[in-house]
Amino acid sequence: MSLRTTLKAASAQYPIGQPANLDEWRHKIAGWVANGAATGAEILVFPEYAAIEQAAALGEHVYSDLAATLHAVAELEQSRIDFHRELAMRHNVFILVGSGPSRKPDGRYVNAAPLVTPKGNVGVQEKLIMTPFEVDWGITASANARVFDTELGRIGINICYDSEFPLLARAMVEAGAEILLVPSCTERVSGYHRVRTGSRARALENQIAAIVSPTVGEAPWSPAVDFNSGSAGIYVPAEQTVSDTGVLVQGTMNAPEWVVGEIDLARLRHLRTSGEMRNFSDWSNQAGAASLADRVEVIELA
């Protein structure tokens, strides 16, 4: 696909609520997508484990029990994706759907983030490295790192904790990714800052844009997403002509809102050969550095 020169993105600071039923949940999501699309953004990014909100609509016997929550939300996976596909086509936007548990044929659960296109196509990235609490939940790691070749450019997805490990993003960048989506769900401010720091480092190392979307607010009804702290942001290398700070845009901590920014992809590409620093090219000068691109599956996603 031809190279884009700019990209307008909207990242959700998404509040976990307690919808009384699935129609109420659908109404909320439809409103968020409509408002996000109204900003002129071409891609809308929702956070990690936003799908857990659906458990609230299924009654206390589901939402108060972690095992029942994982099972029920995983059962809704296809209908959740189909609903976002309809919204993506209606509003002519790409949507990173809020991630949630996905049940494998062998009974294992993974944490899956679907990317849907305005043409209704779907690609899925599963989380690659588990946090301690996910291990306790029984969520398992995926081995499949992917890059999605889209009309917006090549997109990689690091789900929350994945962003804290440089070789994951590096492999995606070597496979052509210029945009890194980072959906996150962090209970404490310290967790938010870990993801923010990791995402900014990945943007710096690879001379790309990283887009972070967090869950926010309190949901005491849920044993999974009861407390949520964070702020959305779009990060790039701190370089003259791109951004002096490396922060294109930053949201208000814990406020439900869309955070919108325009990414100059052409300038980011220019940095790799003509920037103040050449982090992308100089990566190979590190001791032990090796090409990682062959570990990533590139999927065309029209």
C-alpha positions, 0 to 999 in steps of 0.5 A, spaced: 500 500 500 502 507 498 505 510 504 501 515 508 504 522 510 500 524 516 495 520 520 490 523 525 488 518 531 484 519 537 485 515 543 480 513 548 481 514 556 475 510 557 471 509 563 469 502 565 461 503 567 456 498 570 451 498 564 444 494 566 444 490 560 447 489 553 443 494 549 446 500 554 453 497 553 452 498 545 449 505 546 455 507 550 460 504 545 456 507 539 456 514 542 464 513 544 465 511 536 461 517 534 464 522 538 471 519 536 469 519 529 467 527 529 474 529 531 476 527 524 480 521 527 482 516 522 483 511 527 480 510 534 483 506 539 480 503 545 484 500 551 485 493 554 480 489 558 475 494 556 470 488 554 470 486 561 465 492 562 460 487 558 460 482 564 456 488 568 450 487 563 449 480 565 448 480 572 451 479 579 452 472 578 457 473 572 460 480 574 462 478 581 465 472 579 472 472 575 471 465 572 464 467 570 466 473 567 472 471 563 467 465 560 461 470 559 465 475 556 469 470 551 462 468 549 460 475 547 467 476 543 464 475 536 458 479 537 462 484 540 467 484 534 461 484 529 458 490 533 464 494 532 465 492 525 458 495 523 460 502 527 467 502 523 463 501 516 458 506 518 463 512 521 469 510 516 474 509 521 479 504 523 477 501 530 482 498 535 476 494 539 477 494 547 481 487 548 478 482 552 478 474 554 478 470 548 477 462 549 482 457 545 479 451 542 483 447 548 480 451 553 485 456 554 484 464 555 488 469 551 487 477 551 485 479 544 485 486 541 481 486 534 483 491 529 477 492 525 477 496 518 472 501 515 471 495 510 469 490 515 475 486 515 478 484 522 485 482 524 487 480 531 493 481 536 493 477 542 497 479 548 504 476 548 507 477 555 502 476 561 502 480 568 502 476 574 495 478 575 493 475 568 497 469 570 493 468 577 487 469 572 489 463 568 490 468 562 495 465 557 501 468 553 500 468 545 506 466 541 503 470 535 506 477 533 503 480 527 503 487 523 497 489 520 498 492 513 493 497 512 491 504 508 493 508 514 500 504 514 503 498 518 500 498 525 503 494 530 499 492 537 503 492 544 498 490 549 499 494 556 505 490 559 508 488 552 510 495 551 515 494 557 519 489 552 523 493 547 524 486 542 517 485 541 516 492 538 522 492 535 520 486 531 514 489 529 518 495 526 523 491 523 517 488 519 515 495 517 510 498 523 510 505 523 504 506 528 504 502 535 497 502 538 498 500 546 491 499 549 492 499 557 489 497 563 493 499 570 490 499 577 495 504 580 498 510 577 505 507 578 502 502 572 500 507 568 507 510 568 510 504 566 506 503 560 507 510 558 515 510 559 515 504 555 511 507 550 515 513 549 521 509 549 519 504 544 517 511 540 524 513 541 528 507 539 524 506 533 523 513 531 515 511 530 509 514 533 506 510 539 498 511 541 496 509 548 489 508 551 487 507 558 481 504 562 479 510 567 475 510 573 472 505 578 468 499 577 467 496 584 463 491 582 468 487 578 474 483 581 478 484 574 477 492 573 475 495 579 480 500 579 483 504 573 488 509 573 491 513 566 492 518 561 492 517 554 497 520 549 501 520 543 508 519 543 514 520 538 521 521 538 523 528 541 526 531 535 526 538 532 521 538 527 517 533 530 516 534 537 521 537 542 518 533 548 516 527 545 509 528 547 504 530 541 498 530 546 497 528 553 490 527 556 487 529 563 489 524 568 483 519 569 478 524 565 473 520 560 475 523 554 478 522 547 485 525 546 486 527 539 493 528 535 495 529 528 502 524 527 506 526 521 509 520 518 513 523 513 517 527 518 518 520 522 521 517 516 525 522 515 528 522 522 531 515 520 536 518 515 536 525 517 534 526 524 538 529 530 539 522 532 538 515 528 536 510 533 532 506 528 538 505 524 543 505 530 539 499 533 544 494 530 550 497 533 548 494 540 552 488 542 548 482 540 543 486 536 540 481 531 534 482 526 527 480 528 523 481 523 522 474 521 518 473 528 512 477 525 507 475 521 505 481 516 497 481 515 494 485 509 488 488 512 484 492 507 
